[in-house]
């Protein structure tokens, strides 16, 4: 990436201890930004570390002090057996608390992590690549929570003048088992998002011009056989260009299996 084209930002990253979160934090710090992390587990490399749940209002208020940009990654990351117990609290109620705290704090830009799963059924059959204006065809309740995130994010742009980037992410595996699953499917390999490419995308989103009021952008690594999502708007609007391709980056995940 080119040198930072904007003044350094103060960024709150929720989910900062996760697979994508750690990569994003490290990339932002290297670029000279000041990073606050919020997660249920301690986060390495952040300038200010807040260990808390998304519904912890007092901690959110403190974490947002001086912050001009939010990267919201924290969520239950896939479908679960009991959505009411294990999905909705983080992905709906937690989202509410985070966005309201950001609004009250006067945050300028929201970068909200959605998912390519909102276009799941079209992705199975095409036509490809899928654009952000395609009708949503969610896989299940997890994708439905991401549709909610996109809707309220768009509303915050319209109602509160906040600059909002909605990031429909590909599959960044969290476990060695997920790496094995991707390895068995050319379809999943085209949806792959490496941790380093995820970090590139979110860094570009932080540094993008504030003239972008609201945009829905896809982010994957370079596909092998077929571009499933239209990545051109991300390059045109925020300068994101993937640098890796399956299986590059999976060594970070597989290291945990070997360490265990």
C-alpha positions as CSV (number, residue, x, y, z in Angstrom):
1,X,0.0,0.0,0.0
2,X,1.1,3.6,-0.6
3,X,1.9,5.9,2.3
4,X,-1.0,7.1,4.4
5,X,-2.8,9.7,2.3
6,X,-4.8,11.1,5.3
7,X,-3.9,12.2,8.8
8,X,-3.6,9.4,11.3
9,X,-7.0,8.2,12.7
10,X,-8.0,7.0,16.1
11,X,-9.8,3.7,15.4
12,X,-11.9,1.5,17.6
13,X,-11.8,-2.1,16.4
14,X,-14.4,-4.4,18.0
15,X,-13.5,-8.1,17.9
16,X,-9.8,-7.0,18.0
17,X,-8.6,-10.3,19.4
18,X,-10.1,-12.4,16.6
19,X,-8.5,-13.7,13.4
20,X,-9.4,-10.7,11.3
21,X,-9.2,-8.3,14.2
22,X,-5.6,-9.0,15.0
23,X,-4.5,-8.6,11.4
24,X,-6.4,-5.4,11.1
25,X,-5.0,-3.9,14.3
26,X,-1.4,-4.8,13.2
27,X,-1.9,-3.2,9.8
28,X,-3.4,0.0,11.2
29,X,-0.6,0.4,13.8
30,X,2.0,-0.1,11.0
31,X,0.3,2.7,9.1
32,X,0.6,5.1,12.0
33,X,-3.0,5.0,13.2
34,X,-3.9,4.9,16.9
35,X,-6.0,1.8,17.7
36,X,-8.4,1.0,20.5
37,X,-9.4,-2.6,20.8
38,X,-12.5,-4.0,22.3
39,X,-13.0,-7.8,22.8
40,X,-13.9,-10.3,25.4
41,X,-10.3,-11.4,25.3
42,X,-7.1,-9.2,25.6
43,X,-5.9,-7.8,22.2
44,X,-2.2,-7.6,21.3
45,X,-0.6,-4.5,19.8
46,X,-3.5,-2.0,20.5
47,X,-2.8,1.4,22.1
48,X,-5.8,1.0,24.4
49,X,-7.2,-2.4,25.3
50,X,-10.8,-2.8,26.5
51,X,-11.8,-6.3,27.6
52,X,-15.6,-6.2,27.7
53,X,-18.9,-7.5,26.2
54,X,-20.6,-5.5,23.4
55,X,-23.4,-4.6,25.8
56,X,-21.1,-3.1,28.4
57,X,-22.2,0.5,28.1
58,X,-19.8,2.2,30.5
59,X,-16.8,0.5,28.8
60,X,-18.1,1.4,25.3
61,X,-18.3,5.0,26.4
62,X,-14.7,5.0,27.5
63,X,-13.5,3.0,24.5
64,X,-15.0,5.6,22.1
65,X,-13.3,8.6,23.7
66,X,-11.3,10.4,21.0
67,X,-12.3,7.8,18.3
68,X,-13.2,9.1,14.8
69,X,-13.5,5.7,13.1
70,X,-15.2,2.4,14.1
71,X,-14.4,-1.0,12.6
72,X,-17.1,-3.3,13.9
73,X,-16.0,-6.9,13.6
74,X,-17.3,-8.4,16.8
75,X,-20.1,-10.9,16.2
76,X,-21.1,-14.5,16.5
77,X,-19.5,-15.4,13.2
78,X,-21.8,-18.1,11.8
79,X,-25.1,-20.0,12.3
80,X,-25.6,-21.7,15.6
81,X,-28.1,-24.3,17.0
82,X,-29.8,-21.7,19.2
83,X,-29.9,-18.3,17.5
84,X,-32.0,-16.6,20.2
85,X,-29.4,-17.5,22.9
86,X,-26.1,-17.5,20.9
87,X,-26.6,-15.3,17.8
88,X,-29.0,-12.4,18.4
89,X,-27.5,-11.0,21.6
90,X,-24.1,-10.2,19.9
91,X,-25.3,-9.6,16.4
92,X,-28.4,-7.6,17.1
93,X,-28.4,-6.2,20.7
94,X,-24.6,-5.8,20.7
95,X,-24.7,-4.0,17.4
96,X,-27.3,-1.6,18.8
97,X,-25.1,-0.7,21.8
98,X,-22.0,-0.3,19.6
99,X,-23.7,1.9,17.0
100,X,-25.5,4.1,19.6
101,X,-22.2,4.6,21.5
102,X,-20.5,5.6,18.3
103,X,-23.3,8.0,17.4
104,X,-23.1,9.7,20.9
105,X,-19.3,9.9,20.7
106,X,-19.5,11.7,17.4
107,X,-17.7,9.0,15.3
108,X,-17.3,10.1,11.7
109,X,-17.0,6.8,9.9
110,X,-18.4,3.4,10.5
111,X,-16.9,0.3,8.8
112,X,-19.3,-2.6,9.5
113,X,-18.4,-6.2,8.7
114,X,-21.2,-7.9,6.8
115,X,-20.9,-11.2,4.9
116,X,-21.1,-12.6,1.5
117,X,-23.7,-15.0,2.9
118,X,-26.3,-12.3,2.4
119,X,-26.1,-13.4,-1.3
120,X,-25.8,-17.1,-0.6
121,X,-28.4,-18.6,-2.9
122,X,-27.5,-16.5,-5.9
123,X,-23.9,-17.3,-5.2
124,X,-24.7,-21.0,-5.7
125,X,-26.2,-20.5,-9.1
126,X,-25.0,-17.2,-10.5
127,X,-24.8,-15.1,-12.6
128,X,-21.4,-14.0,-11.4
129,X,-19.9,-11.7,-10.3
130,X,-22.6,-10.6,-7.9
131,X,-22.9,-6.8,-7.4
132,X,-24.0,-5.0,-4.3
133,X,-27.3,-4.1,-6.0
134,X,-28.3,-7.7,-6.4
135,X,-31.3,-8.9,-4.4
136,X,-30.2,-10.4,-1.1
137,X,-30.7,-14.2,-0.8
138,X,-29.5,-15.0,2.8
139,X,-28.3,-18.4,3.8
140,X,-30.0,-18.4,7.2
141,X,-30.3,-16.5,10.5
142,X,-26.6,-15.4,10.6
143,X,-26.9,-13.8,7.2
144,X,-30.2,-12.2,8.3
145,X,-28.4,-10.5,11.2
146,X,-25.9,-9.1,8.6
147,X,-28.8,-7.8,6.5
148,X,-30.0,-6.0,9.6
149,X,-26.5,-4.6,10.1
150,X,-26.5,-3.3,6.6
151,X,-29.9,-1.7,6.9
152,X,-29.2,0.1,10.1
153,X,-25.8,1.1,8.9
154,X,-27.4,2.8,5.8
155,X,-29.9,4.5,8.1
156,X,-27.1,5.9,10.3
157,X,-25.6,7.4,7.1
158,X,-28.9,9.0,6.1
159,X,-30.2,10.1,9.5
160,X,-27.0,11.1,11.2
161,X,-24.6,12.0,8.4
162,X,-22.1,9.4,9.4
163,X,-19.9,7.9,6.6
164,X,-20.6,4.2,6.4
165,X,-18.8,1.4,4.6
166,X,-20.6,-2.0,4.6
167,X,-18.1,-4.7,4.0
168,X,-19.4,-8.0,2.6
169,X,-16.6,-10.3,3.5
170,X,-15.5,-13.6,2.0
171,X,-14.5,-16.6,4.1
172,X,-11.6,-15.9,6.4
173,X,-11.1,-19.3,8.2
174,X,-10.7,-19.3,12.0
175,X,-9.8,-22.9,12.5
176,X,-7.8,-25.6,10.9
177,X,-11.0,-27.5,10.2
178,X,-12.4,-24.6,8.2
179,X,-9.1,-24.5,6.2
180,X,-9.6,-28.2,5.4
181,X,-13.2,-27.5,4.3
182,X,-12.1,-24.8,1.9
183,X,-9.4,-27.1,0.6
184,X,-12.1,-29.5,-0.6
185,X,-14.1,-27.0,-2.7
186,X,-13.1,-24.8,-5.6
187,X,-16.3,-22.8,-4.8
188,X,-15.1,-21.9,-1.3
189,X,-11.6,-21.2,-2.6
190,X,-13.1,-18.4,-4.8
191,X,-14.7,-17.0,-1.7
192,X,-11.5,-17.1,0.4
193,X,-10.3,-14.0,2.2
194,X,-6.9,-14.2,3.7
195,X,-6.2,-12.3,7.0
196,X,-3.7,-10.1,5.2
197,X,-6.2,-9.1,2.5
198,X,-8.8,-8.5,5.1
199,X,-6.3,-6.1,6.8
200,X,-5.7,-4.4,3.5
201,X,-9.4,-3.9,2.9
202,X,-10.1,-2.4,6.3
203,X,-7.1,-0.2,6.2
204,X,-8.3,1.2,2.8
205,X,-11.7,1.7,4.4
206,X,-10.2,3.7,7.3
207,X,-8.2,5.9,4.9
208,X,-10.9,6.3,2.2
209,X,-12.2,9.9,1.5
210,X,-15.0,11.1,3.6
211,X,-16.8,12.1,0.4
212,X,-18.1,8.5,0.3
213,X,-21.4,8.8,2.2
214,X,-22.4,5.1,2.2
215,X,-21.1,2.1,0.2
216,X,-21.6,-1.6,0.1
217,X,-18.4,-3.3,-0.9
218,X,-17.2,-6.9,-1.3
219,X,-13.9,-8.2,-0.1
220,X,-12.2,-11.5,-1.0
221,X,-8.8,-12.5,-2.0
222,X,-8.0,-13.2,-5.7
223,X,-10.4,-16.0,-7.0
224,X,-8.9,-19.0,-8.6
225,X,-11.6,-20.1,-11.1
226,X,-14.4,-17.5,-10.9
227,X,-14.9,-14.1,-9.4
228,X,-18.1,-14.7,-7.3
229,X,-18.4,-11.1,-6.1
230,X,-17.8,-7.8,-8.0
231,X,-14.6,-6.5,-6.4
232,X,-14.3,-3.5,-8.8
233,X,-16.2,-1.0,-6.7
234,X,-13.9,-1.6,-3.7
235,X,-10.9,-0.9,-5.9
236,X,-12.5,2.2,-7.4
237,X,-13.9,3.7,-4.2
238,X,-11.4,2.9,-1.6
239,X,-8.4,1.5,-3.5
240,X,-8.6,-2.1,-2.2
241,X,-6.8,-4.6,-4.3
242,X,-6.3,-8.2,-3.1
243,X,-2.7,-9.4,-3.1
244,X,-3.2,-13.1,-2.1
245,X,-4.9,-16.2,-3.3
246,X,-5.9,-19.5,-1.8
247,X,-4.1,-21.0,0.1
248,X,-1.8,-18.0,0.9
249,X,-2.4,-16.9,4.5
250,X,-3.7,-20.2,5.8
251,X,-0.4,-20.9,7.5
252,X,-1.5,-18.5,10.2
253,X,-4.5,-20.6,11.0
254,X,-2.8,-24.0,10.6
255,X,-0.1,-22.9,13.0
256,X,-2.6,-23.2,15.8
257,X,-3.3,-26.8,15.0
258,X,0.4,-27.6,15.0
259,X,0.9,-25.7,18.3
260,X,-1.9,-27.8,19.8
